Amino acid sequence: MRYSIILVLIFTIISCKNKQEESNNITKLPYFNSTDFTPEWDKATHKIPEFSFTNQNGEVVTNITYKNKIYIADFFFTSCPGICPKLTKNMGDLQKTYMNDEDIMLLSHTVMPWKDSVSVLKDYAKKYDINATKWHLVTGDKDALYNIARTGYFADEDFMKTQDESDFIHTENFVLIDKQGYIRGVYNGTLEIDVERLKRHIAILKLRG
């Protein structure tokens, strides 16, 4: 009996290791075209819709800003005491990693635009050493921000379940967008292990598109 348990444990460890190695050795990223994030390997149908917001320096940020760029998007608010500081810290790590890589940019949308004005975002950017040439913090019309979170980036899981437009958006997702505007990966932005997976996927995207 004890011998059988040991064999099962060994098999489980080996199996998990193999799965991890397989995940680390992927050579192509899928597309994500729907809210259930079912990976589709050969067909891209959902593209991030056109948008226009204002960044921490009062500059207009649109799809053109990110044209032919790989970028990571997330959603936050400056007064958040919970996951947002962790999201910002990990986005800061991405900024540092890709600071000299012109192909990579970052985009953080506030979900509390009635409080997160341009001046508030500017102070937040200073606090966290955010470089506006690499990383835009954007505010704007609430409906536009919430709509792109839900229908563009599929970032609001509660809305998928309730369809309540009044619900406040709070998500830990980092969303990876390719140079054509397609979603290629979704990651838990509060977890370092998932941020490292994101970095591996960025390398694949840069190499193979």
Short mmCIF file of the C-alpha atoms (twelve columns), coordinates in Angstrom:
data_MODEL
# 
_entry.id   MODEL 
# 
loop_
_atom_site.group_PDB 
_atom_site.id 
_atom_site.type_symbol 
_atom_site.label_atom_id 
_atom_site.label_alt_id 
_atom_site.label_comp_id 
_atom_site.label_asym_id 
_atom_site.label_seq_id 
_atom_site.Cartn_x 
_atom_site.Cartn_y 
_atom_site.Cartn_z 
_atom_site.pdbx_PDB_model_num 
ATOM 1   C CA . MET A 1   0.000   0.000  0.000   1 
ATOM 2   C CA . ARG A 2   2.728   2.445  0.993   1 
ATOM 3   C CA . TYR A 3   4.685   1.500  -2.138  1 
ATOM 4   C CA . SER A 4   1.637   2.262  -4.310  1 
ATOM 5   C CA . ILE A 5   1.184   5.658  -2.692  1 
ATOM 6   C CA . ILE A 6   4.835   6.494  -3.335  1 
ATOM 7   C CA . LEU A 7   4.476   5.488  -6.985  1 
ATOM 8   C CA . VAL A 8   1.377   7.677  -7.355  1 
ATOM 9   C CA . LEU A 9   3.204   10.640 -5.808  1 
ATOM 10  C CA . ILE A 10  6.200   10.155 -8.107  1 
ATOM 11  C CA . PHE A 11  3.947   9.909  -11.152 1 
ATOM 12  C CA . THR A 12  2.072   13.066 -10.133 1 
ATOM 13  C CA . ILE A 13  5.296   15.032 -9.664  1 
ATOM 14  C CA . ILE A 14  6.673   13.899 -13.026 1 
ATOM 15  C CA . SER A 15  3.364   14.661 -14.755 1 
ATOM 16  C CA . CYS A 16  3.214   18.173 -13.290 1 
ATOM 17  C CA . LYS A 17  6.824   18.794 -14.269 1 
ATOM 18  C CA . ASN A 18  6.180   17.663 -17.828 1 
ATOM 19  C CA . LYS A 19  3.127   19.902 -18.087 1 
ATOM 20  C CA . GLN A 20  5.172   22.837 -16.824 1 
ATOM 21  C CA . GLU A 21  7.924   22.113 -19.335 1 
ATOM 22  C CA . GLU A 22  5.353   21.871 -22.108 1 
ATOM 23  C CA . SER A 23  3.857   25.215 -21.109 1 
ATOM 24  C CA . ASN A 24  7.313   26.757 -21.047 1 
ATOM 25  C CA . ASN A 25  8.148   25.400 -24.490 1 
ATOM 26  C CA . ILE A 26  5.116   26.595 -26.437 1 
ATOM 27  C CA . THR A 27  6.018   28.153 -29.766 1 
ATOM 28  C CA . LYS A 28  2.773   29.862 -30.755 1 
ATOM 29  C CA . LEU A 29  0.120   31.884 -28.946 1 
ATOM 30  C CA . PRO A 30  -3.625  31.443 -29.498 1 
ATOM 31  C CA . TYR A 31  -6.194  34.151 -30.182 1 
ATOM 32  C CA . PHE A 32  -8.972  34.941 -27.711 1 
ATOM 33  C CA . ASN A 33  -12.151 36.027 -29.464 1 
ATOM 34  C CA . SER A 34  -14.832 35.692 -26.789 1 
ATOM 35  C CA . THR A 35  -15.587 36.322 -23.130 1 
ATOM 36  C CA . ASP A 36  -15.009 32.688 -22.156 1 
ATOM 37  C CA . PHE A 37  -11.380 32.966 -23.322 1 
ATOM 38  C CA . THR A 38  -11.499 29.777 -25.358 1 
ATOM 39  C CA . PRO A 39  -8.172  29.679 -27.242 1 
ATOM 40  C CA . GLU A 40  -8.425  29.653 -31.028 1 
ATOM 41  C CA . TRP A 41  -5.187  28.795 -32.771 1 
ATOM 42  C CA . ASP A 42  -5.823  29.781 -36.377 1 
ATOM 43  C CA . LYS A 43  -8.626  32.329 -36.402 1 
ATOM 44  C CA . ALA A 44  -8.594  35.940 -35.179 1 
ATOM 45  C CA . THR A 45  -12.021 37.587 -35.226 1 
ATOM 46  C CA . HIS A 46  -12.052 39.936 -32.235 1 
ATOM 47  C CA . LYS A 47  -10.004 43.125 -32.340 1 
ATOM 48  C CA . ILE A 48  -9.753  45.832 -29.675 1 
ATOM 49  C CA . PRO A 49  -12.229 48.531 -30.790 1 
ATOM 50  C CA . GLU A 50  -11.242 52.103 -31.477 1 
ATOM 51  C CA . PHE A 51  -10.783 54.227 -28.364 1 
ATOM 52  C CA . SER A 52  -9.794  57.737 -27.322 1 
ATOM 53  C CA . PHE A 53  -8.789  58.599 -23.752 1 
ATOM 54  C CA . THR A 54  -6.575  61.150 -21.980 1 
ATOM 55  C CA . ASN A 55  -3.320  60.225 -20.268 1 
ATOM 56  C CA . GLN A 56  -1.499  61.498 -17.182 1 
ATOM 57  C CA . ASN A 57  0.034   64.362 -19.170 1 
ATOM 58  C CA . GLY A 58  -3.260  65.510 -20.649 1 
ATOM 59  C CA . GLU A 59  -2.440  63.969 -24.040 1 
ATOM 60  C CA . VAL A 60  -4.959  62.108 -26.172 1 
ATOM 61  C CA . VAL A 61  -4.242  58.369 -26.398 1 
ATOM 62  C CA . THR A 62  -5.893  56.301 -29.155 1 
ATOM 63  C CA . ASN A 63  -5.405  53.071 -31.075 1 
ATOM 64  C CA . ILE A 64  -2.955  54.981 -33.252 1 
ATOM 65  C CA . THR A 65  -0.724  55.436 -30.194 1 
ATOM 66  C CA . TYR A 66  -0.407  51.643 -30.068 1 
ATOM 67  C CA . LYS A 67  -0.300  50.987 -33.804 1 
ATOM 68  C CA . ASN A 68  2.205   48.223 -34.624 1 
ATOM 69  C CA . LYS A 69  2.989   47.806 -30.915 1 
ATOM 70  C CA . ILE A 70  2.641   44.835 -28.613 1 
ATOM 71  C CA . TYR A 71  1.029   46.106 -25.433 1 
ATOM 72  C CA . ILE A 72  -0.221  45.004 -22.040 1 
ATOM 73  C CA . ALA A 73  -3.478  46.515 -20.782 1 
ATOM 74  C CA . ASP A 74  -5.052  46.552 -17.339 1 
ATOM 75  C CA . PHE A 75  -7.701  48.342 -15.263 1 
ATOM 76  C CA . PHE A 76  -7.185  50.057 -11.902 1 
ATOM 77  C CA . PHE A 77  -7.986  53.133 -9.801  1 
ATOM 78  C CA . THR A 78  -5.551  55.277 -7.873  1 
ATOM 79  C CA . SER A 79  -7.263  55.073 -4.461  1 
ATOM 80  C CA . CYS A 80  -7.583  51.268 -4.543  1 
ATOM 81  C CA . PRO A 81  -6.203  49.784 -1.292  1 
ATOM 82  C CA . GLY A 82  -6.354  46.180 -2.466  1 
ATOM 83  C CA . ILE A 83  -4.951  44.653 -5.650  1 
ATOM 84  C CA . CYS A 84  -4.107  47.857 -7.540  1 
ATOM 85  C CA . PRO A 85  -0.776  48.587 -5.801  1 
ATOM 86  C CA . LYS A 86  0.294   45.039 -6.686  1 
ATOM 87  C CA . LEU A 87  -0.853  45.491 -10.277 1 
ATOM 88  C CA . THR A 88  1.053   48.764 -10.500 1 
ATOM 89  C CA . LYS A 89  4.166   47.190 -9.000  1 
ATOM 90  C CA . ASN A 90  4.102   44.366 -11.550 1 
ATOM 91  C CA . MET A 91  3.377   46.757 -14.408 1 
ATOM 92  C CA . GLY A 92  6.373   48.716 -13.151 1 
ATOM 93  C CA . ASP A 93  8.449   45.568 -13.454 1 
ATOM 94  C CA . LEU A 94  7.300   45.231 -17.070 1 
ATOM 95  C CA . GLN A 95  8.168   48.884 -17.692 1 
ATOM 96  C CA . LYS A 96  11.667  48.277 -16.381 1 
ATOM 97  C CA . THR A 97  12.101  45.083 -18.401 1 
ATOM 98  C CA . TYR A 98  10.985  46.641 -21.702 1 
ATOM 99  C CA . MET A 99  12.059  50.248 -21.184 1 
ATOM 100 C CA . ASN A 100 14.427  50.129 -24.162 1 
ATOM 101 C CA . ASP A 101 12.215  47.944 -26.336 1 
ATOM 102 C CA . GLU A 102 10.243  50.164 -28.713 1 
ATOM 103 C CA . ASP A 103 7.923   47.292 -29.669 1 
ATOM 104 C CA . ILE A 104 6.403   47.004 -26.182 1 
ATOM 105 C CA . MET A 105 4.054   49.468 -24.467 1 
ATOM 106 C CA . LEU A 106 1.743   49.499 -21.430 1 
ATOM 107 C CA . LEU A 107 -1.785  50.860 -20.963 1 
ATOM 108 C CA . SER A 108 -3.643  51.251 -17.655 1 
ATOM 109 C CA . HIS A 109 -7.269  52.432 -17.646 1 
ATOM 110 C CA . THR A 110 -8.871  53.931 -14.559 1 
ATOM 111 C CA . VAL A 111 -12.277 52.499 -13.640 1 
ATOM 112 C CA . MET A 112 -12.991 55.510 -11.414 1 
ATOM 113 C CA . PRO A 113 -12.743 58.414 -13.881 1 
ATOM 114 C CA . TRP A 114 -14.955 60.652 -11.741 1 
ATOM 115 C CA . LYS A 115 -12.078 60.756 -9.224  1 
ATOM 116 C CA . ASP A 116 -9.027  59.926 -11.322 1 
ATOM 117 C CA . SER A 117 -8.572  63.185 -13.176 1 
ATOM 118 C CA . VAL A 118 -5.512  63.972 -15.269 1 
ATOM 119 C CA . SER A 119 -3.838  65.691 -12.308 1 
ATOM 120 C CA . VAL A 120 -4.543  62.714 -10.027 1 
ATOM 121 C CA . LEU A 121 -3.085  60.338 -12.602 1 
ATOM 122 C CA . LYS A 122 -0.056  62.587 -12.974 1 
ATOM 123 C CA . ASP A 123 0.607   62.460 -9.218  1 
ATOM 124 C CA . TYR A 124 0.163   58.685 -9.284  1 
ATOM 125 C CA . ALA A 125 2.597   58.422 -12.187 1 
ATOM 126 C CA . LYS A 126 5.194   60.416 -10.253 1 
ATOM 127 C CA . LYS A 127 4.706   58.254 -7.162  1 
ATOM 128 C CA . TYR A 128 5.386   55.052 -9.104  1 
ATOM 129 C CA . ASP A 129 8.022   56.397 -11.549 1 
ATOM 130 C CA . ILE A 130 5.792   55.813 -14.540 1 
ATOM 131 C CA . ASN A 131 7.332   56.900 -17.843 1 
ATOM 132 C CA . ALA A 132 4.702   58.317 -20.214 1 
ATOM 133 C CA . THR A 133 6.691   57.324 -23.302 1 
ATOM 134 C CA . LYS A 134 6.251   53.685 -22.311 1 
ATOM 135 C CA . TRP A 135 3.188   53.536 -20.067 1 
ATOM 136 C CA . HIS A 136 -0.022  55.550 -20.378 1 
ATOM 137 C CA . LEU A 137 -2.468  55.914 -17.500 1 
ATOM 138 C CA . VAL A 138 -5.761  56.959 -19.056 1 
ATOM 139 C CA . THR A 139 -9.025  58.484 -17.936 1 
ATOM 140 C CA . GLY A 140 -12.106 59.591 -19.826 1 
ATOM 141 C CA . ASP A 141 -15.809 58.972 -20.184 1 
ATOM 142 C CA . LYS A 142 -16.999 56.280 -17.753 1 
ATOM 143 C CA . ASP A 143 -19.262 54.551 -20.274 1 
ATOM 144 C CA . ALA A 144 -16.453 54.401 -22.823 1 
ATOM 145 C CA . LEU A 145 -13.990 52.999 -20.266 1 
ATOM 146 C CA . TYR A 146 -16.428 50.394 -18.968 1 
ATOM 147 C CA . ASN A 147 -17.528 49.405 -22.448 1 
ATOM 148 C CA . ILE A 148 -13.997 48.776 -23.675 1 
ATOM 149 C CA . ALA A 149 -13.188 46.836 -20.496 1 
ATOM 150 C CA . ARG A 150 -16.172 44.567 -21.018 1 
ATOM 151 C CA . THR A 151 -16.531 44.230 -24.775 1 
ATOM 152 C CA . GLY A 152 -12.969 45.024 -25.843 1 
ATOM 153 C CA . TYR A 153 -10.703 43.318 -23.331 1 
ATOM 154 C CA . PHE A 154 -13.277 40.947 -21.743 1 
ATOM 155 C CA . ALA A 155 -11.869 42.160 -18.421 1 
ATOM 156 C CA . ASP A 156 -14.989 42.189 -16.227 1 
ATOM 157 C CA . GLU A 157 -15.929 38.664 -15.141 1 
ATOM 158 C CA . ASP A 158 -18.777 39.864 -12.887 1 
ATOM 159 C CA . PHE A 159 -20.418 41.598 -15.843 1 
ATOM 160 C CA . MET A 160 -20.192 38.382 -17.878 1 
ATOM 161 C CA . LYS A 161 -22.268 36.722 -15.139 1 
ATOM 162 C CA . THR A 162 -24.724 39.474 -14.169 1 
ATOM 163 C CA . GLN A 163 -24.881 41.816 -17.193 1 
ATOM 164 C CA . ASP A 164 -25.377 44.646 -14.700 1 
ATOM 165 C CA . GLU A 165 -23.946 47.796 -16.291 1 
ATOM 166 C CA . SER A 166 -23.912 49.597 -12.948 1 
ATOM 167 C CA . ASP A 167 -21.451 47.093 -11.452 1 
ATOM 168 C CA . PHE A 168 -18.052 48.502 -10.585 1 
ATOM 169 C CA . ILE A 169 -15.199 46.997 -12.602 1 
ATOM 170 C CA . HIS A 170 -12.364 45.508 -10.592 1 
ATOM 171 C CA . THR A 171 -10.135 42.979 -12.316 1 
ATOM 172 C CA . GLU A 172 -6.633  41.635 -11.776 1 
ATOM 173 C CA . ASN A 173 -6.164  40.757 -15.440 1 
ATOM 174 C CA . PHE A 174 -3.213  41.791 -17.569 1 
ATOM 175 C CA . VAL A 175 -4.261  41.443 -21.213 1 
ATOM 176 C CA . LEU A 176 -1.650  40.899 -23.938 1 
ATOM 177 C CA . ILE A 177 -2.462  42.555 -27.272 1 
ATOM 178 C CA . ASP A 178 -0.505  41.938 -30.469 1 
ATOM 179 C CA . LYS A 179 0.529   44.450 -33.133 1 
ATOM 180 C CA . GLN A 180 -2.713  43.900 -35.053 1 
ATOM 181 C CA . GLY A 181 -4.913  44.587 -32.000 1 
ATOM 182 C CA . TYR A 182 -5.844  40.976 -31.184 1 
ATOM 183 C CA . ILE A 183 -5.920  39.467 -27.679 1 
ATOM 184 C CA . ARG A 184 -3.180  36.827 -27.365 1 
ATOM 185 C CA . GLY A 185 -3.052  36.161 -23.615 1 
ATOM 186 C CA . VAL A 186 -4.641  36.886 -20.226 1 
ATOM 187 C CA . TYR A 187 -2.711  36.769 -16.943 1 
ATOM 188 C CA . ASN A 188 -3.225  37.379 -13.243 1 
ATOM 189 C CA . GLY A 189 -1.348  40.635 -12.789 1 
ATOM 190 C CA . THR A 190 -1.008  40.168 -9.026  1 
ATOM 191 C CA . LEU A 191 1.074   36.996 -9.355  1 
ATOM 192 C CA . GLU A 192 4.788   37.163 -10.189 1 
ATOM 193 C CA . ILE A 193 4.667   33.656 -11.677 1 
ATOM 194 C CA . ASP A 194 1.995   34.780 -14.146 1 
ATOM 195 C CA . VAL A 195 3.926   37.948 -14.978 1 
ATOM 196 C CA . GLU A 196 6.919   35.752 -15.812 1 
ATOM 197 C CA . ARG A 197 4.651   33.650 -18.055 1 
ATOM 198 C CA . LEU A 198 3.539   36.877 -19.723 1 
ATOM 199 C CA . LYS A 199 7.169   37.780 -20.420 1 
ATOM 200 C CA . ARG A 200 7.761   34.392 -22.033 1 
ATOM 201 C CA . HIS A 201 4.696   34.908 -24.209 1 
ATOM 202 C CA . ILE A 202 5.872   38.365 -25.237 1 
ATOM 203 C CA . ALA A 203 9.115   36.772 -26.451 1 
ATOM 204 C CA . ILE A 204 7.099   34.278 -28.511 1 
ATOM 205 C CA . LEU A 205 4.928   37.057 -29.921 1 
ATOM 206 C CA . LYS A 206 7.973   39.112 -30.902 1 
ATOM 207 C CA . LEU A 207 9.516   36.106 -32.620 1 
ATOM 208 C CA . ARG A 208 6.532   34.547 -34.332 1 
ATOM 209 C CA . GLY A 209 3.675   37.040 -34.184 1 
# 
